[in-house]
Amino acid sequence: MRTNVCLHSRALLAGLVTALSLAAAACSSGEPTLSAESKPEPLSVATTKVEHRPIDRYLRVTGSLTADEQAEVSAEAAGRVIETPVERGTRVAQGTVLARISSADAAAQLQEAEANAAQIEARLGISAGAALDAKRVPDVMNAHASLEWAESEFARMKSLLDQKVVSQSEFDQRRTQVEAARQQYQMAQNTAQQSYRSLEAARARIALARKAMADTTVRAPFAGLVAERLVSTGDYVTRGARVATVVRVDPMRVELSVPEQSVSLIKVGQTVRLSVDAYPNEVFEAKVRFVSPSLRSDQRALTVEAVTPNHDLRLKPGLFATASIQQPVGAAATLVPISAVETISGTSRVYVVRDNKVEERIITTGEKVADLIEITSGIAAGDIVATDPKGRLTDGMAVRQQ
């Protein structure tokens, strides 16, 4: 047994010696091996120098779009609706008919008022709409003629009395007739004035009747769109009942809330750039039209209103808007290409090239200016940065500038 074990051990030892010999031969055969001193080639990167110049700055606030005008149009007369020529979304001009109400009652009242006025005008002897000339009223003219006759008779009687032709009693009778005629003339003038006042009242009733007649037609108060139609043919409406809603959406208003610390930066006439989620790649220009004289105490914010054209009617009331309000040019900004900024998990960084190596810098960003972005901390003017890291660079990596 011991003899077999010894033979097996010697065989293993011989195999180990053979393997070592083969390995030594391979090392001396001249095959290439990786040297510990060899280094990878530097990565070629595009670079640019950090800019430092003034830029346009914007205050960013939010708000909602509203119609420039909105009217809840109501009926001014009671009656049965006989026509509704508009629908939702109908584009209307100022004065366009929204609904018609039966005008039979109003027409009868107008006819009665016109008849009453015509009767008084005939009595006064004046044409429709003319002013009063009391001396030309028939009753006044008759009274005036009677007065003139009485005065002429009185003058003749006085001459006869001087000649002792008539008695004193006859003379006194003629004098009394003159006084009576004068009173009749004055009364006729007063009656004409009273009749004319009645005519003015009748004409006022005509105006009211005509308005009642016109009120049976409900019209758009301004040009815009019909947002809602609330009645149909056959409905009975009372005075004050809502008939339709009309909105003017060109231009559109946007109401913005400006924080307290930025109040001094807002002025009427400033340009506002609007963006809405419905059109993510478009910017709409507006102008500040109103700045509230006081802040809202519940939010400590200032209400600002701007207006924007909406000729194509794409903007709708109620859309949420983000507004950028241009501010006066201030301190210069440090700028790099947007492509130079690499953001991972909310942390932004750039890679500064120095002595053919890159240094990773954690940065904070500010305004965007076309294809550049402001860097508010992390780098300085004059630094050289890689313009397109794309996840290829790490801190300390050797690079070669293109």
Secondary structure, DSSP 8 states (H G I E B T S, - for coil): -HHHHHHHHHHHHHHHHHHHHHHHHHHTTT-----TT-----EEE-EEE-EEE---EEEEEEEEEEEEEEEEEE-SS-EEEEE----TT-EE-TT-EEEEE--HHHHHHHHHHHHHHHHHHHHHT--TT----GGGSHHHHHHHHHHHHHHHHHHHHHHHHHTT-S-HHHHHHHHHHHHHHHHHHHHHHHHHHHHHHHHHHHHHHHHHHHHHHHTTEEE-SSSEEEEEE---TT-EE-TT-EEEEEEEEEEEEEEEEEEGGGGGG--TT-EEEEEETTEEEEEEEEEEEEEEEEEETTTTEEEEEEEE--TT--S-TT-EEEEEEEE---S-EEEEEGGG-EEETTEEEEEEEETTEEEEEEEEEEEEETTEEEEEES--TT-EEES--TT---TT-BEEE-
